[in-house]
């Protein structure tokens, strides 16, 4: 914070009384002027260094900074941005001897904005064609049956870590004084939860929690025993015409799992080793990845999970918060994604959304 000239003068006098000891000066200042803003020891230390260097309590005026924004200065900013669009304002300020504020004025004047780089799943050369084929096949199915998307049970697994990111913006306490609240987080003992989820039209299916690492045997047992229970509330006529989708994870493509799918979803399943293969490295084409897991993790990590049971309850609650209206928007996003993928010849498209 900036202090007034009178406050700075009093701070200098107290520094002298305390033999230039910044910590002691901060304590004495607080006792002598309890109704004022109380500077920390760091403020006294900075003031001492500035007073020794300049003989003045005034803040540095930044004489090296060009105060007048000329056409030459504007061209310098634009030329540097053109040559290196990822340069930071701070580095550019050092390079051309211009203040951060002036640089931002130039960028705003010429409608330059600091866009963030988006991360995407890496695509291999063969992926583009397989993504194109899948999108073309999907659009053809939707043309034949406008409700095709809603007839597919889209599924996926996701791992939740107890050390996941916390949204600290939602992690606060309102009070008229600082209550010094804290929450204990054990970062030394790490654990994870492997969660299965599904979307079937305007229904969210799950969650289901796997114990330990997922393998073919555990997954087959889930399909044969647990999945029918998760689908109990789905009308029989919907289940009889339902498709099943999963990605190409190793546990999904074992011989027993493939045999089970052929028996229970004959010509109605999408995945590796099936008649209708799922394109590898395509999280942008499944509603579980482009919607569900992001939504759930935002809710789960609003504050640090304390135990496994605590995290499971948060995941269940996040699933319950998903509305029919939200899932209708997710379906619209699916069709939009399919079209964008085709327009980009099977390449990345999320940066265009």
Secondary structure by P-SEA (a helix, b strand, c coil): ccccaaaaaaaaaaaaaacccaaaaaaaaaaaccccccccaaaaaaaaaaaaacccccccccccccccccaaaaaaaaaaaaacccccaaaaaaaccccaaaaaaaaaaacccbbbbbbbcccccaaaaaaaaaaaaaaaaaaacccccccccccbbbbbbccccccccccccccccccbbbbbbcccbbbbbbbbbbbccccccccccccccccaaaaaaaaacccccccccccaaaaaabbbbbccccccccaaaaaaaaaacccccccccccccccccccccccccccaaaaaaaaaaccccccaaaaaaaaaaaaaaccaaaaaaaaaaaaaaaaaaaaaccccccccc
